[in-house]
Amino acid sequence: MTNQIISDLKELMTTAPAASVNAAITVSGAADGYVARPSTLGTLFVAFNERGVSAVDLADSPTDFEDRFAYLHGRQALPVERLPAQIEGHLDSAIDTGKPGRLPLDFSELTEFQVAVLRKTAEIPGGQVRPYGWVAREIGKPGAVRAVGSALARNPVPVVVPCHRVVRSDGHLGNYSLGDSDNKRVLLEAEGLDMALYESQSERGIRFTGSDTTSIFCNPTCHHARRTSAKHTIEFRSEHEARRAGFRPCKVCRPASAAA
Amino acid sequence: MTAPNLSKLAGELAADLDGAFAAYVRATADGIYSGSLRMLGDRSDAEDVLQETYTRAYAALKGYSQERVGALKVRGWTWTIAANLCRNRLRSRARKPTTPLDGIDVAASGRNVDDAALSKIGADLRAALLDLPFPQRAAVVMRHVLDLTYEEVAAALDRPVGTVKADVHRGLARLRQEYQEEEVR
């Protein structure tokens, strides 16, 4: 009888769920964990480690994502089911709003300049866009417009840090690193940007709009600019033109430095 | 989860903790999960214990000298962490009972509850195990489900080898009793 019990007890050995084993491995930092999340663009793969979210990517399959992650980061990403609490609580809203909020992000592989670019980009509200030059000026490197472009092209956490809201100063949307380049437009439209108005203005070379009741000029997608009725909206092709008309830059969207 | 594999692990962890950690987890996780599951009877709890065990193991290994890591009996040492976590979890469960209200069959309700697919004998045995007092349950699970040595079990539970042997003996006797009752019915 006892022997029977002992051999029955051996049968109670089982295997741990693969996702849990993966999650346990990630605590060493030797590998990151990842989950898949639905989004406007399709399935987003989100990798994380002890420091925070390390990658957001679109991929056709988990294997594609894992391969690209390993290539870019030099370590594995393993599928897990549960996210650490500090990520779980903020990830979905960060994806929905395109704003990191309190979601921890792992910027440890980036340069100080890249981090400054990403943090500034994260301040751009949903449905609005700013030129690359705006980011460069805002972080105190007005000459580094191209460098801003390449920093954003290597944004490890697109959508969550909304690099889709940074566009060329001629009004073209510019490149986008996450999947199809049309995704930039898809995201901006989903956020409520009036694409028809935006394109009509950029085709005509309009860089700023102002209100003749306040004499303040804005980036055309600033919510103060959009609040202005068509009757009172004045369009400008340059900062110089706006200043000459006696307008000062908006303090919220800061279309130009405050000093003339 | 073969023994030679495990005996090499300590040396590998000592030489390169980050490089060998994944292999260490893969070699020991089934045991930690199975043991926690049989001690706690709940998958979600067992997964939590698994995660917490390796979080603590990694932090501890990082703080140890190379000599100390190299000399570890990896499986038994990992169980010193896991057994503590299982015991604490049962204690906090006892303090604030969340689930079983009278009349609700826990085994039949939540999806977190242990796999129903196991044989009838497995189900009876699992239930009987959960009725044992924790020291006996832990000792029986580690000795006979996981096949740890008495020395490893004693170290993991921080009790003398003789006490552990007695607990295993008493635990098995109680399981046998329950089994016989089953057969008589």
Interface residues (C-beta under 8 A of the other chain):
Chain A: M1 T2 Q4 I5 I6 D8 L9 K10 E11 L12 M13 T14 T15 A16 P17 S20 V21 A23 A24 I25 V27 S28 G29 A30 A31 R82
Chain B: L17 D18 G19 F21 A22 V25 R26 A29 D30 G31 I32 Y33 S34 L37 R38 E47 L50 Q51 T53 Y54 T55 Y58 D115 S119 I121 G122 L125 R126 L129 V140 V141 H144 V145 L146 D147 L172 L175 R176 Y179 Q180
